[in-house]
């Protein structure tokens, strides 16, 4: 089995030795100790394992690490820059958009990808984009509010 | 009727999982470890404690501080039991010389945000900044015994104990300051982590006051607590105290714990419930590098260097199972009745306009489906077993481990990191036992995270149920008769808020084909569904406004106030577009008063039902954290919408047919209505718990709204798994 020996994660080159068939989720969590990305189902159905690959949200539980190559991986640990939270992380705190928070990493990764692509999403666009992410505690209304709040904050910051 | 009643709580027998036989029992391990002198470990400063198990009825007050040299022996002697118990003293709060304040509770944080609400409550009593307080939770070596985090009991039962401990500490600090400053105690005030003497502008920090000392106080039952009307920190919307750890991914759930030299486990599941292992060929798995196969009786598992390798090793096992025929879904409700025929349903009108109505309501088995599956990391070190696991019952899981491995309690430690939800589903320790068994065999720490299929199959379900309701009502809308028979789902919330002479409610325990147990609100959701649907049927039959009908037959003033506030916010009675319906449901459970209103739209062509909005009024006494209480109520409605509309476990002959999120539908963004929560903040009343009762109203409110929109009465949960035409 060919091995993956290098990954670009959160702006850093990481060396490792992982079978290319292994899910990216397992490699991130078990080999690189980036446990902010969660295992929720292993079936691509819940979104808890969402990370960005070249800015595109993917389900890391179903993505073989061998498929990544030189693409840039961003995990929840990589959103904070120089001690400053991403506007969506701030917005989750302000909106209280979590209970057990096990879905939060995946929600923030999906939501940040949406905002990067579409800085002014409508409610329908947010719901459509985020529908693959499950929050079993049912905080969807607050997550929706957080994404809108972050959109406003990003807009304000850009002025 | 067949009744195979296990020994259980007479009040809430539906907590079946608490009385189930342990999942495994293995041979005893040799080993010895002395009882830990926990209080000694705390070091200097001030500690407030109680004698184990006596905290609910404390009479002692103001025990003098024991000199350091005598403290341990003195305390131990007073605690009795000669040291054979792992803990005979419960330490509730410690204030260190550096001013750090640590509170200790055996409760677990599973998303209900009690880490925040308890911190608020103690900060209020202690007069200390929120940021100075650490809440040590759910560690069986460090925190006082606790029966478990369920029943919405943290706020009404645990918070008062911690508040009293905080108040005891505050009073002790005032005593110390009076001595150190040589002033009259009544001239001192406690605020912001300091004791202040205004007249001389002097102040001493809590840490300074205790520096160089070892002070012990016993919780005093007569210590004054601040009334809710005087709260400054409690009663406000403090954000989740460690929220930043969650939005950055820094928090480590049990499934994120890493131990040195750790390997990964998987457990082989039987082909069906009650199946027994006929044969096992593990040769292919054992040939894989780094793989160990563990086989002890019915237990078969593997460990491997990565989770992927463990999954591959498990797939390489060749097992044959002996299965037995079992009840399938289509026979369920007949089975739950014990084979007796259902009473004949129907509405009868007498000459005077009075009615009698007999109807049957059913609820399906549903799964908790917590997003963090059951998970445990187990480590054996020097004869002591430590397990990090997500559970609502750390001490219960410790006891299960004690039994499974034949250990003494002091050689088992269970640590529960803040957990990825539970909803009543994480009361048992099977994952912990499985991880411990694998770790014992591997001779290394083992992480074992259940797969989603494990979670959907090998946990336990919210009980299915059949509920027969027979009622009578006069033409003027006065209820005159009520008979309510619940088969299998449980007792919680079985007694409704209505005043009906001679009313009768009875729970019948039966034999369940699937493993079942606690679920958020226990049977209150099922009982409210049946009762509030039936009440709605009576109102419609009499052509009375469903809300007025409820008001007329209910005398409880708190419930009336909640109903009125929510009805106004919802706009009950307002005009609505064609195809839309309004529904209401009310209830009282676990100290909470709830009124839920829903608006649905039904598309006549497709039969698609959309819940557009829900408004919920809630009264649980004095509110500790308004935003978090709203969050709980919103989430309860959204979660409850799954059980209302489409969630159901499908099963056939001992096998679950839909053990995946692709086939077991849970609410998603697109299913979520606009939700609004109206809180009645009753500062004159003690705070009740609030994690559960918010879920009981949504299913009947939605069902009643569907009937309002279409005239179609639905009496089974889920209501519309395939739309109204399905």
HADDOCK unambig.tbl for C-alpha pairs under 7 A between the chains (distance, minus, plus):
assign (segid A and resid 22 and name CA) (segid B and resid 308 and name CA) 6.22 0.50 0.50
assign (segid A and resid 26 and name CA) (segid B and resid 307 and name CA) 6.98 0.50 0.50
assign (segid A and resid 35 and name CA) (segid B and resid 256 and name CA) 5.70 0.50 0.50
assign (segid A and resid 36 and name CA) (segid B and resid 249 and name CA) 3.85 0.50 0.50
assign (segid A and resid 36 and name CA) (segid B and resid 250 and name CA) 6.11 0.50 0.50
assign (segid A and resid 40 and name CA) (segid B and resid 371 and name CA) 5.48 0.50 0.50
assign (segid A and resid 40 and name CA) (segid B and resid 372 and name CA) 5.83 0.50 0.50
assign (segid A and resid 40 and name CA) (segid B and resid 373 and name CA) 6.81 0.50 0.50
assign (segid A and resid 41 and name CA) (segid B and resid 451 and name CA) 6.67 0.50 0.50
assign (segid A and resid 41 and name CA) (segid B and resid 452 and name CA) 4.92 0.50 0.50
assign (segid A and resid 45 and name CA) (segid B and resid 661 and name CA) 6.02 0.50 0.50
assign (segid A and resid 45 and name CA) (segid B and resid 662 and name CA) 6.46 0.50 0.50
assign (segid A and resid 76 and name CA) (segid B and resid 248 and name CA) 5.97 0.50 0.50
assign (segid A and resid 76 and name CA) (segid B and resid 249 and name CA) 5.92 0.50 0.50
assign (segid A and resid 77 and name CA) (segid B and resid 248 and name CA) 5.82 0.50 0.50
assign (segid A and resid 77 and name CA) (segid B and resid 249 and name CA) 6.10 0.50 0.50
assign (segid A and resid 89 and name CA) (segid B and resid 247 and name CA) 5.57 0.50 0.50
assign (segid A and resid 93 and name CA) (segid B and resid 243 and name CA) 6.41 0.50 0.50
assign (segid A and resid 96 and name CA) (segid B and resid 239 and name CA) 6.77 0.50 0.50
assign (segid A and resid 99 and name CA) (segid B and resid 111 and name CA) 4.22 0.50 0.50
assign (segid A and resid 99 and name CA) (segid B and resid 112 and name CA) 6.19 0.50 0.50
assign (segid A and resid 99 and name CA) (segid B and resid 113 and name CA) 6.69 0.50 0.50
assign (segid A and resid 100 and name CA) (segid B and resid 110 and name CA) 5.51 0.50 0.50
assign (segid A and resid 100 and name CA) (segid B and resid 111 and name CA) 3.42 0.50 0.50
assign (segid A and resid 100 and name CA) (segid B and resid 419 and name CA) 6.60 0.50 0.50
assign (segid A and resid 100 and name CA) (segid B and resid 420 and name CA) 5.10 0.50 0.50
assign (segid A and resid 100 and name CA) (segid B and resid 421 and name CA) 5.36 0.50 0.50
assign (segid A and resid 101 and name CA) (segid B and resid 111 and name CA) 7.00 0.50 0.50
assign (segid A and resid 101 and name CA) (segid B and resid 246 and name CA) 6.27 0.50 0.50
assign (segid A and resid 101 and name CA) (segid B and resid 420 and name CA) 6.75 0.50 0.50
assign (segid A and resid 102 and name CA) (segid B and resid 371 and name CA) 6.56 0.50 0.50
assign (segid A and resid 102 and name CA) (segid B and resid 372 and name CA) 6.47 0.50 0.50
assign (segid A and resid 102 and name CA) (segid B and resid 420 and name CA) 5.06 0.50 0.50
assign (segid A and resid 104 and name CA) (segid B and resid 247 and name CA) 6.39 0.50 0.50
assign (segid A and resid 105 and name CA) (segid B and resid 247 and name CA) 6.45 0.50 0.50
assign (segid A and resid 105 and name CA) (segid B and resid 249 and name CA) 6.18 0.50 0.50
assign (segid A and resid 127 and name CA) (segid B and resid 669 and name CA) 5.54 0.50 0.50
assign (segid A and resid 127 and name CA) (segid B and resid 670 and name CA) 5.92 0.50 0.50
assign (segid A and resid 130 and name CA) (segid B and resid 669 and name CA) 6.87 0.50 0.50
assign (segid A and resid 131 and name CA) (segid B and resid 668 and name CA) 5.95 0.50 0.50
assign (segid A and resid 131 and name CA) (segid B and resid 669 and name CA) 5.26 0.50 0.50
assign (segid A and resid 131 and name CA) (segid B and resid 670 and name CA) 6.33 0.50 0.50
assign (segid A and resid 134 and name CA) (segid B and resid 668 and name CA) 5.92 0.50 0.50
assign (segid A and resid 136 and name CA) (segid B and resid 370 and name CA) 6.41 0.50 0.50
assign (segid A and resid 136 and name CA) (segid B and resid 371 and name CA) 6.24 0.50 0.50
assign (segid A and resid 136 and name CA) (segid B and resid 639 and name CA) 6.71 0.50 0.50
assign (segid A and resid 137 and name CA) (segid B and resid 635 and name CA) 5.41 0.50 0.50
assign (segid A and resid 137 and name CA) (segid B and resid 639 and name CA) 6.48 0.50 0.50
assign (segid A and resid 138 and name CA) (segid B and resid 635 and name CA) 4.17 0.50 0.50
assign (segid A and resid 138 and name CA) (segid B and resid 636 and name CA) 6.97 0.50 0.50
assign (segid A and resid 138 and name CA) (segid B and resid 638 and name CA) 5.07 0.50 0.50
assign (segid A and resid 138 and name CA) (segid B and resid 639 and name CA) 5.55 0.50 0.50
assign (segid A and resid 139 and name CA) (segid B and resid 635 and name CA) 5.45 0.50 0.50
assign (segid A and resid 140 and name CA) (segid B and resid 669 and name CA) 5.84 0.50 0.50
